[in-house]
């Protein structure tokens, strides 16, 4: 098994941001969105559960027949896959800030959703830039991720009414 932690997992960061946006949209499609504390909890819990699932899948998928998995590999894969869970932190922080500021549950949910989509676009652009893509490809990457995020936003808006 290769030492995958040496690379940054931009795929995981983009995926985790889309996952966070989906969690917010899925948790608050009605006129009665969850409290900011509940939203924060479900965001962080979902991020961690998906992170664990990805760690497990990568460990099992990369495992060579009749070889044991050691703690070094578990740590390496866990570190590599961490951006999936980490992407839930900014929208969870927004939920906490919304709660502290006394914003409505709906406003807090929308703000968390927008932060998740912005994170997704930002990570897509960083990934493109880090591989040396031309500026137009970096912009297209950001726009493509915004488009995917807007699909989630549109679904939330449609399901909310």
C-alpha positions as CSV (number, residue, x, y, z in Angstrom):
1,X,0.0,0.0,0.0
2,X,1.4,3.4,-1.0
3,X,1.8,6.2,1.4
4,X,-1.3,8.2,0.3
5,X,-1.0,10.8,3.0
6,X,1.8,12.5,1.1
7,X,-0.7,13.9,-1.4
8,X,-3.4,16.4,-0.6
9,X,-6.9,15.0,-1.4
10,X,-8.6,17.8,-3.2
11,X,-11.1,15.3,-4.5
12,X,-12.1,14.6,-0.9
13,X,-12.3,18.3,-0.1
14,X,-14.6,19.0,-3.1
15,X,-16.6,15.8,-2.3
16,X,-16.9,16.7,1.4
17,X,-18.1,20.2,0.5
18,X,-20.8,18.8,-1.8
19,X,-21.7,16.3,0.9
20,X,-22.0,19.2,3.4
21,X,-24.2,21.1,1.1
22,X,-26.4,18.1,0.5
23,X,-26.7,17.5,4.3
24,X,-27.9,21.1,4.8
25,X,-30.3,20.8,1.9
26,X,-31.5,17.4,3.1
27,X,-31.9,18.5,6.7
28,X,-33.9,21.6,6.0
29,X,-36.1,21.2,2.9
30,X,-39.3,22.2,4.7
31,X,-40.5,25.4,6.4
32,X,-39.3,24.0,9.7
33,X,-35.4,23.7,9.3
34,X,-33.4,22.2,12.1
35,X,-32.0,24.3,14.9
36,X,-28.4,25.6,14.3
37,X,-27.2,23.1,17.0
38,X,-28.9,20.2,15.3
39,X,-27.6,21.4,11.9
40,X,-24.1,21.7,13.2
41,X,-24.3,18.2,14.8
42,X,-25.6,16.5,11.7
43,X,-23.0,18.2,9.5
44,X,-20.1,17.1,11.7
45,X,-21.4,13.6,12.3
46,X,-22.1,13.0,8.6
47,X,-18.6,14.3,7.7
48,X,-17.0,12.0,10.2
49,X,-19.1,9.0,9.2
50,X,-18.3,9.5,5.5
51,X,-14.6,10.0,6.4
52,X,-14.6,6.7,8.3
53,X,-16.4,4.9,5.4
54,X,-13.8,6.2,3.0
55,X,-10.9,5.2,5.2
56,X,-12.3,1.7,5.5
57,X,-13.0,1.4,1.8
58,X,-9.5,2.6,0.8
59,X,-7.8,0.3,3.4
60,X,-9.8,-2.7,2.1
61,X,-9.6,-1.7,-1.5
62,X,-5.9,-1.1,-1.5
63,X,-5.1,-4.1,0.6
64,X,-3.0,-6.8,-1.1
65,X,-4.1,-10.4,-0.6
66,X,-2.8,-11.9,2.6
67,X,-1.3,-8.7,4.0
68,X,-2.1,-7.2,7.3
69,X,-3.2,-3.6,7.7
70,X,-1.0,-1.8,10.2
71,X,-1.5,1.4,12.2
72,X,0.8,3.3,9.9
73,X,-1.5,2.6,6.9
74,X,-4.6,3.4,9.0
75,X,-3.0,6.8,10.0
76,X,-1.8,7.5,6.4
77,X,-5.2,6.8,4.8
78,X,-7.0,8.6,7.6
79,X,-4.9,11.7,7.0
80,X,-5.4,11.4,3.3
81,X,-9.2,11.1,3.5
82,X,-9.6,13.8,6.3
83,X,-10.6,16.6,3.9
84,X,-14.0,14.8,3.5
85,X,-14.7,15.4,7.2
86,X,-12.9,18.7,7.3
87,X,-15.1,20.2,4.6
88,X,-18.1,20.0,7.1
89,X,-16.4,22.4,9.5
90,X,-16.9,25.7,7.8
91,X,-20.7,25.2,7.4
92,X,-20.9,23.9,10.9
93,X,-19.1,27.0,12.2
94,X,-21.6,29.1,10.2
95,X,-24.4,27.2,12.0
96,X,-22.8,27.9,15.4
97,X,-22.4,31.6,14.5
98,X,-26.0,31.8,13.3
99,X,-27.0,30.4,16.7
100,X,-24.8,32.8,18.7
101,X,-26.1,35.8,16.6
102,X,-29.7,34.7,17.1
103,X,-30.4,34.3,13.3
104,X,-33.4,32.4,12.3
105,X,-33.0,28.7,11.6
106,X,-33.8,29.2,8.0
107,X,-31.3,32.0,7.6
108,X,-28.7,29.9,9.3
109,X,-29.4,26.9,7.1
110,X,-29.1,29.1,3.9
111,X,-25.9,30.6,5.1
112,X,-24.4,27.2,5.9
113,X,-25.5,26.0,2.5
114,X,-23.8,28.9,0.7
115,X,-20.6,28.4,2.7
116,X,-20.5,24.7,1.7
117,X,-21.0,25.6,-2.0
118,X,-18.3,28.3,-1.8
119,X,-16.0,25.8,-0.2
120,X,-16.7,23.3,-3.0
121,X,-15.9,25.9,-5.7
122,X,-12.9,27.1,-3.8
123,X,-11.4,23.6,-3.5
124,X,-12.1,22.9,-7.1
125,X,-10.2,26.0,-8.1
126,X,-7.3,25.2,-5.7
127,X,-7.0,21.7,-7.1
128,X,-6.9,23.0,-10.7
129,X,-4.3,25.7,-9.8
130,X,-2.1,23.2,-7.9
131,X,-1.8,20.9,-10.9
132,X,-0.7,23.9,-13.1
133,X,-3.9,24.3,-15.1
134,X,-4.3,27.5,-17.1
135,X,-6.2,30.3,-15.5
136,X,-9.3,29.7,-17.7
137,X,-9.4,26.0,-16.5
138,X,-9.1,27.2,-12.9
139,X,-12.1,29.5,-13.5
140,X,-14.1,26.8,-15.3
141,X,-13.4,24.4,-12.4
142,X,-14.8,26.9,-10.0
143,X,-17.8,27.5,-12.1
144,X,-18.5,23.8,-12.6
145,X,-18.4,23.3,-8.9
146,X,-20.7,26.3,-8.3
147,X,-23.1,24.8,-10.9
148,X,-23.1,21.5,-9.0
149,X,-23.7,23.4,-5.8
150,X,-26.5,25.4,-7.3
151,X,-28.2,22.2,-8.3
152,X,-28.3,21.3,-4.5
153,X,-29.5,24.9,-3.8
154,X,-32.2,24.6,-6.4
155,X,-33.4,21.3,-5.0
156,X,-33.5,22.8,-1.5
157,X,-35.5,25.8,-2.8
158,X,-37.9,23.5,-4.7
159,X,-38.5,21.2,-1.8
160,X,-38.9,24.0,0.7
161,X,-42.3,25.0,-0.8
